[in-house]
Amino acid sequence: MPGIDFSKLRAEIVMEEVLSRLNFEAVTQHGDQLRGPCPVHGSSNPQSRSFSVNIRSGRYFCHKCKSQGNQLELWAAVRKMPIYEAAVDLCQSIGREVPWITRW
Ligand SMILES: [Zn+2]
């Protein structure tokens, strides 16, 4: 299996893009900090603010299910996939090329 350049992937596909792909709609926004229903455990209330994400740092945290991480880890958690598969799946979903690590 070829390697994936995860840091390149995270630089190319930012948190905001992942959130919009997940149809996340923020309930509140203070600067870079958004709060809203959690796409990981699937908040039943659309006004829930258990999910907190900073679009500048690209980190998220859910106060309810305790899921946290960067945008790729968010995608992996929602899709219930290991990171490697999630990276490929995310690129395909957004229509980007997977940043494979090419050996010289
Ligand atoms: Zn959650």
Residues whose N, C-alpha, C, O or C-beta is under 5 A from the ligand:
A	BS01	ZN	C38 V40 H41 C62 K64 C65
